[in-house]
Amino acid sequence: MNRYPLWKYIIVAVALVLGFVYTLPNFFGESPAVQVSSAKVTIKVDARAQTRVEEALKAAGIAYEGIQLDANGVKTRFKDTDTQLKAKDVLEKTFNPDASDPQYVIALNLLAASPQWLTSLHALPMYLGLDLRGGVHFLLQVDMKGALTKKLDSTSADLRTLMRDKNLRHGGVNREGDRIVVKFRDVETRDKARNLIGDNQPDLQLNDQGDAGEPKLVATLKPEAQKKLGEFALKQNITTLHNRINELGVAEPVIQQQGQDRIVVQLPGVQDTAKAKDILGRTATLEIRMVDDTPGALEAALAGNPPYGTEVYNERGGQPLLVKKQVVLTGDRLTDAQPGFDHQTNEPAVHLTLDSAGARIFKDVTRENINKRMAILLIEKGKGEVVTAPVIRSEIGGGRVQISGRMSTMEANDTALLLRAGSLAAPMDIIEERTIGPSLGAENIQKGFHSTMWGFAAIAAFMVLYYQMFGVVSVLALASNLLFLIAMLSMLQATLTLPGIAAIALTLGMAIDANVLINERIREELRNGMPPQAAISEGYERAFGTILDSNITTLIAGLALLIFGSGPIRGFAVVHCLGILTSIFSSVVVSRGLVNLIYGRRKKLAKVAIGQLWKPGIAAANGK
């Protein structure tokens, strides 16, 4: 009657083993490490950088416990903080011989100290949030009005060029607030202009205003176009922030959208607020200049005698390049950059889109400089880096530019990203700032651990005293629930915060409630004179419906917090919802499996250890 088939026991055993394996990494703590990452967008950290790290540490006689290369850079583990600091000094001298112009960021970091066999199984510890590890928190407000103004100014220039090319005379194109007003001398010209603008600017909504003596055409950005513009500005700003924060050496920064026009930036482990603010708020500009390919000019420049009006930069591969100081075009004229393919050779390429003024300038420059090289530079903090330097093969008009040649698909994606994310799409202001020290984070972890531990101990003591053997089963099921919950959070690589710890403590109380329902139902059946084996079966069967209903209603509330909440509330909701799912499995499946192992094989079971059975005024004699 109370026996599981073998496959159910196997499922429970496998779940417990997996839960133990994926929970284990959280108990190994963290090891001091040094992270080497790029300080400039044109420098990549790859396998060669890892080799340089290994050789530098070996030459200095510094032992390390592990080294890895990931998207954030090269990370090297060490036994203690003293070795970590020595390694940082060595790597700083190796990678940044010129302290005034650092090419790489050498940052202190903490990495999970899990054994390699756990890491190979992708068994990783949970990330610790800002309130547990310490760091800085910024809430940035994106100026959507500024993005709209920038778009309208660019569109105004496009309209002037468009009507000039079509020989449509107008009395002026001016931006007035959130609209563009075009004046005409007669209604017939206005009607022609409306048709022309409607065909070439589908994002504009056009309305006629004024009288026959002074007809006007008023253009506003359509609501869907404004929404798309805002989404693009947020997306580009988030991408730009990701690029900039890499300089801080933060292993797991949190950069996410909040609402329609805000961005949350959390940098665990960063205590230098001034540096973080400087990196978040800095600007980068794109410049297009011509390359000086005069024979002997580069050699003279490298010898210290550069020709007048030129300066030396380095290409991506590290080759020197002599570039003229005169700026042909700036990134203000670049409206978009997308990766793609050359339609003739099918090679990876980057497609650039310029505004009307930029297209006109670019057309003139390319016509006058065929078969010459053009350098695209990213200027940041007064220092420039050459992103690419293609050869001009023909005159390029229409505002669409293609960069191709000796470029992989990944490099095309990276180049497009760099060109798009060189500067912010819209201005941002820091409207909220918080700093949490590491000592406070350690204290929060200790208090959270103790609260969960003592809560579990109190629940275990009560259950064992009140329900005896069934209480022991309930405690083991509760422990398995905690195991499953931590394992799921680790597998999902969730970020644990203080509200998350509170949700874990709450989950323990809610999970034991299901076992209380089961135990009381079994007691009730025993009081009614049912045999113990039948009482156990009926107790689990009849309590399951109540457990399921109560957990579903609680899960609905948790999902509402997850969908409509933000920040700490969402962190609480994630742990809360996962805890509900694990508690149903542990309180019903795991606990019944244990009860079946203990009592299921006894055919003539006279009594069960489930505590004193009683009714008010009536002593029960059939259970103990």
Secondary structure, 3 states (H helix, E strand, C coil): CCCCCHHHHHHHHHHHHHHHHHHHHHHCCEEEEEEEEECCCCCCCCHHHHHHHHHHHHHHCCCCCEEEEECCEEEEECCCHHHHHHHHHHHHHHHCCCCCCCCEEEEEEEEECCCHHHHHCCCCCCEECHHHHCEEEEEEEECHHHHHHHHHHHHHHHHHHHHHHCCCCCCEEEEECCEEEEECCCHHHHHHHHHHHHHHCCCEEEEEECCCCCCEEEEEECHHHHHHHHHHHHHHHHHHHHHHHHHHCCCCCEEEEECCCEEEEEEECCCCHHHHHHHHHCCEEEEEEEECCCCCHHHHHHCCCCCCCEEEEECCCCCEEEEEEEEEEEHHHEEEEEEEECCCCCCEEEEEEECHHHHHHHHHHHHHCCCCEEEEEEEECCEEEEEECCECCCCCCCCEEEEECCCCHHHHHHHHHHHHCCCCCCCEEEEEEEEECHHHHHHHHHHHHHHHHHHHHHHHHHHHHHHHHHHHHHHHHHHHHHHHHHHHHHHCCCEECHHHHHHHHHHHHHHHHHHHHHHHHHHHHHHCCCCHHHHHHHHHHHHHHHHHHHHHHHHHHHHHHHHHCCCHHHHHHHHHHHHHHHHHHHHHHHHHHHHHHHHCCCCCCCCCCCCCCEECCEECCCCC
